[in-house]
Amino acid sequence: MGWQIDNEYGYALMSYDDETRGQFRQWLKAKYGTLDNLNARWTTAYWSQTYDDWNEIPIPVGGHNPGLMLEWKRFVTTTWADYQQNQIDVLRAHVEPRQFITGNFMGFLTASIITPSPSR
């Protein structure tokens, strides 16, 4: 019939290791090109938050510059989407075109499931 790939990515634990930090910084470099551009877009001059080296940019844990926090969430979202697309591409190369690929195989909820019928 079809295939279910991973789902509910938001429940997975995030990685905060050196490799992830490096991937995040590379992603930022690709997006902003220069630190001057990143600093300007994130208004890091406010309260002396300016970055002088890409290696200074942390993975935000707790409160940080709003631009940094937003870009971390975008990076995580992009990473999960790429992971999901990788699974789809691998399957699609080997399954019949009529077979579906889904990230959720819960079926359909009906009114009787959502709202129990009154007891008699």
N, C-alpha and C positions, 0 to 999 in steps of 0.2 A: 504494500500500500504506500508506505512513505517512511520518512526518517525523522526522528526527533534529535536535534543537536542540543548542546548545553543551553540552559535557560537561567533566568534569575541571576544575571551577572552581578547585580548590585549587592547580592548577599555574600559574594566572595571576599576574602580578605585581600587587602591591598598590599603590595610589596613596597617597602621603603628602603630596599637595599641599594648598594652602590651601582649595580647594573641598571636598576630602574631610574635612579637619579641621573645617571648618564644618558639614558634614553630620553628622559624628560628634557634635559638640557639640549640634546640634539634636536628634539622636536621644536623647542623654543627657537633655536638658531635657524631652523628651516622656516619657521613662521615669521620671525622678526628680522632676520638677516644680521643685524648689528645690535650691540648692547645699547648704543645711543637711541636706536629706534624703540627697543623694549623699554628703556627707562622713560622715554618721552610718553609712550602709550600708557604706561602704568603710573605715570606721574610720581616716580620714585624720589624726585627731589624733595617732595613734601616729607618733612620730618627725617631728612637724611637717610633715605632708603635706597639710594642709588647703588647699582651694581657696577663694579669696575672689572669684573672677571666672570665669565660664565660659571666657573666653579663655585662662586659665591651663592648661586641660586639654590635654595634648599627645596626639598619637598615640604610643602606646608603642613605642619601638624600644629593645631591650635590657631590662634589669631596671627594673621600676616597681612601683607599688602593685599587689598582686594583683587588687583590684577593677577598676582601670583596665585591666589586661591582659585580664581575663575579659570585660569589656564591649566592648573592641575586637574580640575574637574573635566575640562575639555580633553586633556591628554588621556585621562583614564577612560573617558567615553570613546575616544578614537581607538584606543588600544583594544577595548572590548569589542568594538565593531569590527576591527581588523581580524581579531581572533575568530569571531563568528563567521566572517566572510571566508576565512581560510577553510573552516569546516565545510561550508556550503560548496566552495570550489572543489574540494577533494571529493565530496560525495557526488556532486553533479557530473564529474568526469566518469563516474562508474555506475550510476544508477540510470534506470530508464527515464526518459523525459516525462512520462505520465506520473511518476512518483513525486509526491510532495516532500518538501523539506520544511520543517517547522521548529521553532524554539519552544513550543508549548503544546502539550498533548493532553490537555485537561478535558477536552470536550466542551460542550455547550452547557451553560447554566440555564435552567428553565425557571419560570415563576414559581413552580411548586418547590423547587430546591431553595430558592431565595426566600420565599415567604411560605412557611409551613401552613398547611391547611388547619383550620380551627378544629379542636378536639370535639368529639361528639359525646 
